[in-house]
Amino acid sequence: MYELKNIKGNTWIIESPAKVGLVQVTDNRVVLIDSGSDKEAGRKIRQILDRHRWQLEAIYITHSNADHIGGCRFLQDRTGCSIYAPGIECAFTEYPLLEPSFLYGGYPFRELRHKFLMAQPSRCHPLTEADLPAGWSLIRQPGHFFDMVGFRTPDDVVFLADCLSSRQTLEKYGIPFIYDVKAY
């Protein structure tokens, strides 16, 4: 777990429960796609960055579920990186209490306020196409969550986040969460 694997060219993934994309934008500067599930994921990602002497410039969020933004706060505190998330996903990243509140339909009781449903808050900027690194494209894919997006890197590698699920994930959780079935 938390192994760095080259996919193609300057595009990598960090193997983790919610895979993290890593793209080199220069020899020593990188950006991430999502940040892992929690502070510990952020710590492990930071160790990978340090081993390669990479400076983290930004994190681009596909959607604001806690398993995709959980490492943001740790990484932002340690590196000063910027975080970008699309539409309402930006608000959920800044105010993570919104996720369990939305899922529950009101203020969530204590058992719903844990790291799987509620990341630590992070400073976030609304994502626009102009914020993307050169050669990237944004793929709008609402349905699983409000304003979820995917990214295509200059290496023609596509990150789709929870738009696709493995058989193991479907067997583990039984029923996938879909916010808007028609959009999905």
trRosetta pair geometry for C-beta under 8 A, 3 or more apart (Angstrom, degrees):
i j d omega theta_ij theta_ji phi_ij phi_ji
1 15 6.2 -131 -140 113 41 96
1 16 6.1 77 -172 -110 89 55
1 17 7.8 10 -143 -37 121 69
2 14 6.0 -1 -145 176 55 101
2 15 6.5 -110 -46 75 11 72
2 16 5.5 45 -79 -81 66 95
2 41 7.7 -166 -92 -138 115 65
2 44 4.3 -67 -138 160 154 136
2 45 7.4 -121 -144 -65 108 55
2 48 7.0 -145 171 -48 94 123
3 14 7.3 166 77 -155 31 56
3 15 4.7 8 49 32 82 118
4 12 5.7 0 -171 176 90 135
4 13 7.7 166 -150 86 47 40
4 14 5.7 -26 -95 -101 64 73
4 15 7.9 -134 -64 6 17 80
4 22 7.1 -37 -136 40 102 148
4 48 5.4 139 -54 -153 121 129
4 52 7.8 73 -61 -41 178 136
5 12 6.3 153 79 -161 41 80
5 13 5.4 -13 60 60 95 84
5 14 7.8 160 18 -95 74 24
5 15 6.2 60 -6 -36 118 101
6 11 7.6 103 -162 84 63 51
6 12 5.3 -49 -102 -102 48 86
7 11 4.8 -51 60 108 111 96
7 12 6.2 174 2 -110 85 25
7 13 5.9 71 -46 -12 115 94
7 155 7.2 128 94 111 99 143
7 157 5.1 83 114 -118 138 148
8 11 5.4 7 61 54 71 109
8 155 4.4 159 102 165 102 128
8 156 7.3 -44 97 61 151 77
8 157 5.5 170 41 -57 113 116
9 154 7.4 -97 108 95 153 87
9 155 3.8 -164 44 -105 127 122
9 157 8.0 -153 43 -17 101 117
10 23 5.8 64 126 -165 95 70
10 24 4.1 -111 -162 54 105 94
10 25 7.6 124 156 -68 144 27
10 153 7.5 -145 82 163 87 133
10 154 7.3 19 50 64 116 107
10 155 6.1 -171 45 -46 69 125
11 21 7.1 -29 -163 -164 89 101
11 22 7.7 144 -160 82 44 53
11 23 5.3 -12 -105 -105 67 86
11 153 4.6 143 -88 79 129 161
11 155 4.3 -133 -3 41 123 142
11 157 4.3 177 128 30 163 147
12 21 7.3 135 81 -165 53 53
12 22 4.3 -25 72 69 104 100
12 23 7.2 -178 25 -78 74 38
12 24 7.7 63 -4 -22 110 88
13 19 5.1 -14 -169 -175 121 115
13 20 6.7 138 -163 74 65 47
13 21 5.8 -41 -104 -103 70 52
13 22 7.0 160 -103 17 18 84
14 19 6.9 156 70 -162 56 62
14 20 4.2 -10 50 62 108 104
14 21 7.9 -136 13 -61 79 8
14 22 6.0 73 -30 -22 97 119
14 36 7.6 -50 96 -66 129 110
14 44 8.0 145 174 119 134 102
14 45 6.1 51 170 -109 176 88
14 48 6.3 -150 -112 8 125 173
15 19 6.6 -31 -120 -114 37 88
16 19 6.1 146 50 -103 73 35
16 20 5.8 26 29 -5 128 98
16 36 5.3 -40 132 -114 161 100
16 37 7.4 -158 151 -4 119 96
16 41 6.0 87 -166 -137 150 111
16 44 7.6 143 -97 91 126 137
17 36 7.8 89 48 -149 85 75
17 37 5.8 2 65 -29 123 136
17 67 6.7 -87 108 -163 112 120
18 34 6.4 -103 132 150 110 147
18 36 6.4 154 65 -129 95 37
18 37 5.8 124 17 -59 114 90
18 67 4.3 135 -34 146 145 101
18 68 5.5 -117 151 -81 150 64
18 161 8.0 15 -171 -147 103 78
19 34 7.7 87 96 67 50 135
20 32 5.8 -23 178 -163 106 110
20 33 6.7 159 -171 73 54 64
20 34 5.3 -131 -117 87 70 90
20 35 6.4 56 -120 -118 124 16
20 36 5.4 -34 -58 -52 129 80
20 41 7.7 150 -43 171 137 115
20 45 6.3 -47 97 -103 169 127
20 71 7.7 -21 -93 41 142 147
21 32 6.4 135 80 -169 63 53
21 33 3.1 15 50 39 118 116
21 34 6.8 87 19 30 82 87
21 151 7.2 -153 69 65 166 126
21 153 7.7 -167 179 -50 134 128
21 157 7.9 162 -138 119 122 122
21 159 4.8 -62 -51 -86 146 148
22 30 5.5 1 -173 -180 92 132
22 31 7.6 164 -151 83 49 41
22 32 5.7 -21 -97 -106 67 68
22 33 7.6 -125 -52 17 30 78
22 48 7.9 -107 -76 121 163 135
23 30 6.4 153 78 -157 40 78
23 31 5.4 -15 59 59 93 87
23 32 8.0 172 19 -90 73 21
23 33 7.3 60 -11 -24 105 100
23 133 7.0 -161 106 43 134 155
23 153 5.3 -168 -108 -126 138 133
23 155 8.0 -162 -129 7 105 115
24 27 7.2 18 -178 -118 125 17
24 29 7.3 112 -161 81 62 50
24 30 5.3 -46 -99 -97 51 86
24 54 7.3 -104 -107 -124 88 126
25 29 5.1 -48 63 101 97 101
25 30 6.6 157 7 -112 81 28
25 31 6.0 54 -30 -8 120 101
25 57 6.5 -44 32 24 139 150
25 133 5.2 -123 -110 -137 123 144
25 134 8.0 113 -149 33 101 86
26 29 4.4 45 40 33 99 100
28 53 6.1 -49 -134 124 102 89
28 54 6.0 -172 -168 -120 52 48
28 55 5.7 46 141 7 89 96
29 54 7.0 125 -120 -165 12 78
29 55 5.1 -33 -104 68 66 96
29 57 5.0 45 -175 -40 107 122
30 49 6.9 -142 48 -120 133 98
30 54 4.5 15 -2 177 121 131
30 55 7.2 154 22 72 72 43
30 56 6.1 -38 74 -104 87 54
30 57 6.7 176 75 10 32 91
31 56 7.4 102 -108 -158 35 66
31 57 5.3 -53 -77 64 82 99
31 58 4.7 -7 -126 64 106 83
31 59 7.0 178 -170 -86 76 29
31 60 6.3 43 159 -10 119 102
31 133 6.1 -161 9 -36 150 132
32 35 5.9 81 121 -88 145 69
32 45 7.2 28 -103 -174 147 142
32 56 6.7 -6 -17 -143 106 110
32 58 7.5 -150 34 104 68 49
32 59 4.6 -14 66 -116 104 77
32 60 7.0 -173 92 27 52 67
32 75 7.6 -32 17 171 152 168
33 59 7.8 153 -97 -164 14 63
33 60 5.3 -28 -109 72 64 97
33 62 6.6 53 176 -43 94 99
33 151 5.7 -138 -113 36 133 139
33 159 4.9 55 141 112 161 174
34 59 7.3 19 -168 -175 2 102
34 60 7.8 -40 -31 86 45 58
34 61 6.2 84 -93 -127 57 54
34 62 5.7 -27 -59 7 106 100
34 68 4.3 -78 -138 -163 117 84
34 69 7.1 -95 -148 -67 73 49
34 161 6.8 132 -52 -104 138 105
35 41 6.9 120 140 113 66 115
35 42 6.2 15 165 -90 107 87
35 45 6.9 -108 -161 11 68 168
35 59 5.3 3 -63 -150 111 145
35 61 7.8 -36 -7 -94 97 85
35 68 7.1 84 35 161 66 46
35 69 6.0 47 42 -139 110 33
35 70 6.7 -159 95 61 95 50
35 71 3.5 -146 146 70 97 97
35 72 4.6 149 36 -60 163 63
35 75 5.8 -131 -147 11 127 141
36 41 2.7 -162 144 151 137 137
36 42 6.2 -163 63 -53 124 53
36 44 7.4 150 -118 58 171 106
36 45 6.0 -157 -11 -35 137 127
36 67 7.7 -68 171 -179 35 56
36 68 7.9 84 24 -139 7 25
36 70 5.9 -82 110 70 63 96
36 71 3.9 50 59 -21 98 133
37 41 5.0 120 41 -23 65 147
37 66 6.8 51 -155 130 69 78
37 67 4.3 -17 -108 -137 92 65
37 68 7.8 12 -88 -38 55 24
37 70 4.3 14 161 42 30 148
37 71 7.0 47 43 -33 27 90
37 115 7.0 83 153 147 89 107
37 116 7.5 -7 -170 -109 115 57
38 41 5.3 108 50 8 56 100
38 42 7.2 -105 114 -2 37 92
38 66 7.8 26 -74 160 75 99
38 70 4.0 -43 -70 158 39 131
38 71 6.5 34 76 -66 16 67
38 115 4.7 25 -102 179 122 138
38 119 7.4 -155 -104 -121 56 80
39 42 5.4 -54 -152 37 35 116
39 43 6.4 40 149 -23 67 102
39 70 7.2 -90 -26 157 45 89
39 71 6.9 141 -102 -114 20 58
39 73 7.2 -45 -91 74 84 103
39 74 4.6 128 -137 -57 69 134
39 120 7.1 51 -63 -5 98 134
40 43 5.4 -47 -148 32 35 115
40 44 6.5 33 153 -16 64 103
41 44 5.8 -55 -149 38 32 109
41 45 6.3 33 152 -19 66 106
41 70 6.1 74 40 93 129 109
41 71 4.3 -99 94 -67 98 121
42 45 5.7 -54 -145 37 31 112
42 46 6.3 35 154 -22 64 105
42 70 7.4 -135 -33 117 101 70
42 71 3.2 163 -66 -156 83 88
42 72 7.3 -106 -91 3 126 16
42 73 7.3 -87 -63 64 166 60
42 74 3.2 127 109 71 153 129
42 75 4.8 -133 -150 -38 107 84
42 78 7.8 150 156 12 112 130
43 46 5.7 -53 -149 34 29 114
43 47 6.7 34 150 -22 62 101
43 71 8.0 -131 -1 -135 50 104
43 74 6.3 -70 -50 165 68 151
44 47 5.6 -47 -152 29 35 115
44 48 6.9 37 149 -18 63 100
45 48 5.7 -52 -156 33 37 113
45 49 6.5 38 147 -19 67 104
45 71 5.9 76 15 173 137 154
45 75 6.5 -28 87 -84 127 123
46 49 5.5 -52 -148 36 36 114
46 50 6.2 36 153 -20 67 105
46 56 8.0 -68 -108 -22 70 139
46 74 7.3 -105 -31 135 130 107
46 75 6.4 -168 -67 -106 99 78
46 78 5.8 -2 -115 99 143 159
46 79 7.5 -160 -115 -44 102 112
47 50 5.7 -52 -144 37 31 111
47 51 6.3 36 155 -24 64 104
48 51 5.8 -52 -148 32 30 113
48 52 6.6 7 160 0 63 110
49 52 6.4 -76 -154 48 27 96
49 54 4.6 -102 -153 70 74 97
49 55 7.6 99 -180 -90 115 13
49 56 5.7 -36 -129 -46 154 101
49 79 7.8 -29 123 -85 164 139
50 53 7.2 25 -171 -79 34 40
50 54 8.0 -85 -48 41 18 70
55 79 7.3 148 -167 -157 65 114
56 59 7.4 10 177 -53 117 85
56 75 6.2 -79 123 -178 167 111
56 79 4.4 13 60 170 113 166
56 81 4.6 -54 124 -69 101 137
57 81 6.1 96 126 -130 15 96
57 82 7.3 -16 151 29 61 92
58 81 5.5 174 -93 -177 27 100
58 82 4.6 -22 -112 67 91 89
58 83 7.0 164 -164 -86 71 29
58 84 6.3 15 180 -1 121 105
59 72 5.9 -160 86 -116 161 89
59 75 6.5 97 -51 96 137 141
59 76 7.6 -85 10 -65 129 91
59 81 5.9 86 -15 126 88 133
59 82 7.5 -162 27 96 65 48
59 83 4.8 -11 62 -113 102 78
59 84 7.3 178 87 27 54 66
60 84 5.3 -16 -113 67 65 103
60 85 7.9 150 -166 -81 45 49
60 127 6.8 89 -145 -115 85 136
60 132 7.3 49 -107 -112 145 76
60 151 6.3 70 117 -63 142 151
61 64 6.4 38 163 -78 138 63
61 68 6.5 107 -153 135 85 112
61 69 5.9 16 -125 -87 126 102
61 72 7.6 -7 -79 -81 117 136
61 83 6.6 43 -30 -179 112 94
61 84 6.6 -163 16 92 85 49
61 85 3.8 -14 59 -99 132 91
61 86 7.4 -143 85 6 89 71
61 89 5.9 -172 113 144 124 127
61 90 7.9 151 57 -83 138 57
61 93 6.1 -122 -55 -79 173 142
61 124 7.6 -19 1 -138 143 124
61 127 7.3 -148 50 -40 83 138
62 68 6.0 -94 50 -167 95 149
62 148 5.9 22 154 -159 80 83
62 149 5.8 -139 -147 70 58 61
62 150 6.3 23 -133 -94 110 46
62 151 7.3 -111 -90 -10 89 95
62 159 6.7 -122 -78 129 128 107
62 160 7.8 96 -145 164 143 19
62 161 3.6 168 131 -53 159 144
62 162 7.6 149 117 11 133 78
63 68 6.1 73 70 61 66 160
63 85 7.8 97 -127 -156 21 105
63 86 7.8 -41 -92 48 58 103
63 89 5.3 -118 -142 -115 49 133
63 144 6.7 -145 -6 93 173 108
63 145 4.2 120 -171 59 139 136
63 146 7.5 150 -143 45 105 70
63 147 7.3 165 -113 76 85 56
63 148 3.8 -24 -69 -104 125 89
63 149 7.4 156 -56 22 76 56
63 161 6.1 144 14 141 101 163
63 162 7.0 -70 42 29 135 112
64 68 7.0 -142 -137 73 11 112
64 69 5.5 -3 -147 -18 57 144
64 85 6.1 59 -71 -166 97 148
64 88 7.9 -102 6 116 139 69
64 89 4.2 177 -28 -155 106 76
64 90 7.8 -129 -69 -33 130 16
64 92 3.5 117 122 94 160 124
64 93 5.0 -123 -120 -55 112 75
64 96 7.6 -158 170 -110 109 76
64 99 6.7 -148 121 -73 101 115
64 145 6.8 -161 41 154 73 152
64 146 8.0 -1 26 35 109 109
65 68 5.2 74 66 14 80 105
65 69 7.2 153 78 8 36 94
65 99 6.8 121 -122 -134 48 139
65 145 6.2 -147 -41 -62 97 150
65 162 7.2 36 20 -15 147 149
66 69 6.3 -77 -131 55 32 85
66 70 5.2 57 170 -66 73 98
66 96 6.7 80 -93 -160 94 125
66 99 6.2 -172 -39 85 95 169
66 115 6.3 167 163 168 136 50
66 116 5.9 125 83 161 136 22
66 117 5.6 148 -2 -173 143 6
66 118 5.8 -27 -86 0 138 9
66 119 4.3 176 -134 -41 80 85
67 70 6.2 -9 -116 -11 24 122
67 116 6.8 8 -59 -149 95 61
68 161 6.5 15 -107 -141 143 120
68 162 7.9 -100 -53 -23 132 109
69 72 4.8 -20 -173 -11 75 128
69 85 7.7 0 -95 -86 129 139
69 92 7.9 155 15 116 161 93
69 93 5.3 -142 -145 -119 155 90
69 96 7.4 -164 95 -97 130 118
69 119 4.7 -124 98 2 93 171
69 122 6.8 -138 177 16 109 133
70 115 6.1 68 -134 -177 128 97
70 119 4.4 -140 -97 -112 55 106
70 120 7.5 82 -153 15 54 78
71 74 5.6 -62 -164 46 61 111
71 75 5.6 51 145 -18 88 113
72 75 6.0 -70 -147 44 26 104
72 76 5.8 21 163 -18 69 113
72 83 5.5 52 -156 -108 121 147
72 93 6.7 -15 71 -161 173 107
72 119 6.8 56 33 160 106 143
72 120 7.6 -158 70 72 84 85
72 122 4.1 -58 125 -55 121 162
72 124 8.0 4 173 -79 150 100
73 76 5.9 -57 -141 39 25 109
73 77 6.2 25 160 -19 63 109
73 119 7.0 169 -12 158 113 98
73 120 3.8 -51 -3 93 161 118
73 121 6.7 81 -88 76 123 35
73 122 4.8 -134 -75 -77 68 92
74 77 6.0 -59 -149 37 25 109
74 78 6.3 10 159 -8 63 114
74 120 7.7 96 -34 49 72 140
75 78 6.0 -64 -142 44 28 104
75 79 5.7 -17 174 18 68 118
75 81 6.1 -23 139 34 98 129
76 79 6.8 -74 -124 54 19 82
76 80 7.0 56 -172 -112 56 12
76 81 5.6 -104 -107 57 61 80
76 83 6.1 -48 -81 -32 127 118
76 122 5.4 131 3 -147 153 108
76 123 6.6 170 178 39 152 88
82 125 6.2 -9 -177 6 108 127
83 93 6.5 -157 136 159 132 146
83 122 5.3 31 25 136 165 128
83 123 6.6 136 36 89 111 58
83 124 4.7 -62 99 -109 107 71
83 125 6.8 151 83 17 53 76
84 90 7.8 -39 -169 -97 43 105
84 124 7.0 134 -108 -167 19 78
84 125 5.1 -34 -101 72 72 93
84 126 7.4 8 -152 118 78 16
84 127 4.1 100 162 -88 101 90
84 131 5.1 162 -123 138 156 147
85 89 4.1 -127 163 113 112 100
85 90 4.2 166 76 -79 99 61
85 92 7.7 -116 139 57 154 86
85 93 4.8 151 -3 -14 158 144
85 124 5.2 -16 17 -171 110 132
85 125 7.8 138 23 70 63 45
85 126 7.3 -61 73 -123 60 36
85 127 5.6 -138 95 -18 9 113
86 89 5.1 46 64 35 64 125
86 90 7.0 -153 78 -33 13 91
86 126 7.4 55 -137 -166 28 68
86 127 4.5 -58 -72 57 60 119
86 138 7.7 128 -84 -160 131 130
86 140 8.0 172 -169 -113 161 79
86 147 4.4 -142 116 131 104 116
86 148 7.5 130 61 -127 130 8
86 149 4.9 103 -16 -14 152 125
87 90 6.7 180 89 6 22 96
87 126 7.2 64 -68 -146 20 98
87 127 7.9 -49 -6 48 52 90
87 146 6.4 -137 105 126 125 111
87 147 3.2 152 51 -66 132 171
88 91 5.3 -44 -162 32 58 114
88 92 6.4 57 142 -18 76 101
88 146 4.6 -49 64 127 123 157
88 147 5.5 140 33 -4 78 118
89 92 5.5 -54 -148 40 38 112
89 93 6.3 43 150 -24 67 104
89 127 7.9 -12 71 14 116 118
89 145 7.0 85 -90 122 103 123
89 146 6.3 -171 -54 68 77 109
89 147 5.1 -121 -15 64 102 101
89 148 7.1 114 -69 -80 138 46
90 93 5.7 -54 -150 33 31 113
90 94 6.5 21 155 -10 64 107
90 124 4.7 -178 -155 124 78 125
90 125 7.0 -79 -134 109 128 18
90 126 4.9 -67 -42 -92 166 61
90 127 7.0 -173 -65 -4 112 79
91 94 5.9 -60 -147 43 32 105
91 95 5.9 -24 169 34 70 107
91 98 6.5 56 126 -20 94 168
92 95 6.7 -74 -124 68 24 70
92 96 6.4 61 172 -107 64 49
92 98 4.8 -116 -113 76 73 128
92 99 5.7 83 -160 -57 113 87
92 146 7.8 156 -20 23 137 133
93 96 7.1 10 -143 -70 20 83
93 119 7.6 -19 -137 73 56 134
93 121 7.6 103 146 -150 49 57
93 122 5.5 -50 163 59 94 100
93 124 4.2 89 95 -59 127 156
94 121 5.7 33 -176 -160 38 100
94 122 6.7 -95 -94 71 48 51
94 123 6.9 40 -110 -121 95 29
94 124 5.0 -122 -54 26 91 110
95 98 5.1 74 107 -22 96 109
95 121 6.3 14 -89 -112 30 115
96 99 5.8 -23 -172 8 66 111
96 118 4.9 122 136 -161 110 68
96 119 4.6 -147 -115 57 154 70
96 120 6.9 101 12 93 149 3
96 121 5.7 -145 1 -77 97 64
97 100 6.8 -60 -162 46 48 94
97 101 5.8 48 146 -23 75 118
97 108 7.5 -158 -165 24 77 111
97 113 7.5 -4 -121 -119 80 105
97 118 6.3 31 -93 -136 43 123
98 101 5.5 -67 -142 45 30 115
98 102 5.8 33 161 -25 70 108
99 102 6.0 -55 -146 33 25 109
99 103 6.4 17 159 -13 62 109
99 117 5.7 -172 115 174 115 74
99 118 6.0 -175 61 -90 113 63
99 119 7.9 69 10 10 146 81
100 103 5.5 -55 -141 42 37 111
100 104 5.7 25 163 -10 71 114
100 108 3.7 -13 133 -48 115 162
100 112 4.2 142 -163 146 129 107
100 113 5.9 -139 48 -82 166 58
100 117 4.4 78 -74 140 100 126
100 118 5.3 -41 -14 -58 118 108
101 104 6.2 -64 -139 47 23 101
101 105 7.9 -138 170 37 52 7
101 106 6.7 -92 -155 120 75 14
101 107 6.2 -16 -114 -105 98 33
101 108 5.6 -110 -74 -25 52 94
102 105 7.7 29 -177 -70 24 37
103 108 7.6 32 64 -89 93 124
103 112 7.2 -166 81 -162 117 130
103 117 6.8 -93 29 -151 150 125
104 107 7.7 -50 91 91 136 19
104 108 4.6 148 3 -97 153 82
104 109 7.5 172 -141 9 156 74
104 112 5.6 39 -58 -174 132 176
108 112 3.7 -108 -176 86 122 126
108 113 5.5 148 100 -53 118 85
108 117 7.6 -168 -160 120 169 140
108 118 7.8 -161 62 -54 152 133
109 112 5.8 86 59 13 62 102
109 113 7.7 -136 107 -7 30 97
110 113 5.7 -67 -148 36 37 108
111 114 7.3 -25 -176 -21 37 115
112 117 5.7 -55 -179 78 71 159
112 118 7.7 91 139 -25 66 119
113 117 7.2 -96 -108 80 23 110
113 118 5.3 -15 -150 18 58 156
114 117 6.1 65 58 31 68 91
114 118 6.5 115 57 35 22 98
115 118 6.8 -84 -104 67 23 63
115 119 6.9 57 -152 -99 67 47
119 122 7.5 -27 126 -12 122 104
125 131 7.0 171 110 -120 125 151
127 131 5.6 -122 -146 59 60 141
127 132 7.9 60 -169 -58 99 81
127 138 7.6 149 143 -113 117 137
127 149 7.3 -125 99 25 146 153
128 131 5.2 107 55 -5 67 100
129 132 5.8 -39 -165 7 47 118
129 137 7.8 -4 -137 -141 106 52
129 138 5.4 -115 -97 2 84 129
132 136 4.0 -128 168 77 122 125
132 137 7.5 109 141 -87 168 16
132 138 6.5 -141 -57 -50 145 95
132 151 7.5 172 -130 -135 122 111
133 136 5.1 85 63 -14 74 123
133 154 8.0 -84 111 -23 107 110
134 154 7.3 22 110 -65 70 131
135 153 7.3 34 116 175 102 50
135 154 3.3 20 137 -85 140 108
136 151 5.9 -23 -167 -167 112 103
136 152 6.6 150 -161 78 58 58
136 153 6.1 -25 -106 -116 82 43
136 154 6.8 -65 -63 -40 54 74
137 151 7.3 150 78 -158 46 55
137 152 4.5 -2 54 52 95 109
138 149 5.5 -31 -168 -169 93 135
138 150 7.7 133 -170 74 47 48
138 151 6.5 -28 -109 -104 48 66
139 149 6.1 136 71 -172 54 74
139 150 3.8 -23 66 65 117 95
139 151 6.7 -146 15 -64 93 18
139 152 6.3 89 -36 -25 113 94
139 158 7.0 34 -12 -152 154 108
139 160 7.3 -47 87 -103 141 76
140 147 7.9 -57 -144 -169 90 68
140 149 5.7 -41 -104 -110 42 84
141 144 7.5 19 128 13 98 102
141 148 5.3 -56 85 105 82 98
141 149 6.2 127 25 -124 82 28
141 150 5.4 42 -1 -12 133 100
141 160 6.8 40 4 -152 173 83
141 161 8.0 170 75 48 134 105
141 163 5.0 -30 156 -92 151 131
142 145 7.8 -104 -147 84 60 41
142 146 6.8 -44 -135 156 99 28
142 147 6.2 -29 -94 -114 97 32
142 148 6.0 140 -106 40 37 81
142 179 7.6 -82 177 75 81 119
142 180 6.0 2 144 53 102 133
142 183 4.3 -43 103 160 100 141
142 184 7.6 -98 115 -66 57 54
143 148 7.0 -73 43 44 64 125
143 163 7.6 77 64 -119 119 79
143 178 6.0 -30 161 -157 81 94
143 179 6.5 154 161 54 24 84
143 180 5.2 -103 -120 71 46 83
143 181 7.3 69 -154 -118 92 13
143 182 7.9 -144 -113 76 94 38
143 183 4.1 -156 -78 102 78 86
143 184 2.7 138 -174 -78 130 66
144 148 5.3 16 59 -10 98 164
144 161 7.6 -157 67 108 154 108
144 162 4.8 161 -179 100 163 109
144 163 6.4 -125 -18 -86 133 50
144 176 7.6 -59 -124 156 96 114
144 177 6.8 78 -165 97 74 79
144 178 5.9 -66 -109 -117 47 60
144 179 6.3 55 134 8 20 94
144 184 6.2 101 -48 -107 57 111
145 148 4.7 103 58 -49 86 110
145 162 7.6 68 -8 62 103 130
145 177 7.9 35 -69 117 80 112
145 179 5.3 97 -117 -18 30 138
146 179 6.2 -87 -59 140 48 169
148 161 6.4 -132 -168 72 115 141
148 162 7.3 -85 -144 55 152 94
148 163 7.2 168 132 -64 135 91
150 158 6.1 31 154 -180 127 90
150 159 5.5 -177 -162 91 82 58
150 160 4.4 -13 -109 -106 137 51
150 161 6.3 -147 -95 8 79 90
150 163 6.4 -41 -60 -8 124 143
151 158 7.3 174 89 -149 43 52
151 159 4.9 7 52 48 87 106
152 156 6.7 -7 -175 -135 102 40
152 157 7.2 159 -153 77 56 37
152 158 5.0 -20 -98 -98 78 79
152 159 7.9 -165 -75 20 33 68
153 156 7.2 -73 74 -1 69 15
153 157 4.8 -1 38 54 113 89
153 158 7.9 -152 10 -74 74 33
153 159 7.7 62 -28 -11 98 101
160 163 4.0 -82 165 45 105 123
160 164 5.5 57 98 3 132 101
162 165 6.7 20 -159 -70 70 90
162 176 7.8 164 175 -164 108 119
165 169 4.5 -118 -173 84 98 130
165 170 5.3 114 121 -53 124 89
165 176 5.8 -151 -20 -94 160 136
166 169 4.7 100 55 4 79 99
166 170 7.1 -146 95 -1 44 86
167 170 5.8 -59 -150 41 32 110
167 171 6.1 30 153 -18 68 109
168 171 5.8 -56 -144 39 29 110
168 172 6.1 31 156 -23 64 108
169 172 5.7 -54 -145 34 29 112
169 173 6.3 -7 168 11 66 110
169 176 7.8 51 129 -92 105 102
170 173 6.8 -72 -137 53 23 85
170 174 7.5 89 174 -90 55 4
170 176 6.6 -45 -109 -49 80 102
171 174 7.7 25 -168 -71 22 46
173 176 6.6 84 96 -87 128 51
178 181 5.4 77 124 -85 132 64
178 184 4.9 -41 -154 -41 121 161
179 183 7.8 -23 86 57 88 124
179 184 7.8 141 51 -51 64 112
180 183 3.9 31 108 25 121 115
180 184 6.1 160 88 -23 64 86
181 184 5.6 -56 -145 34 29 115
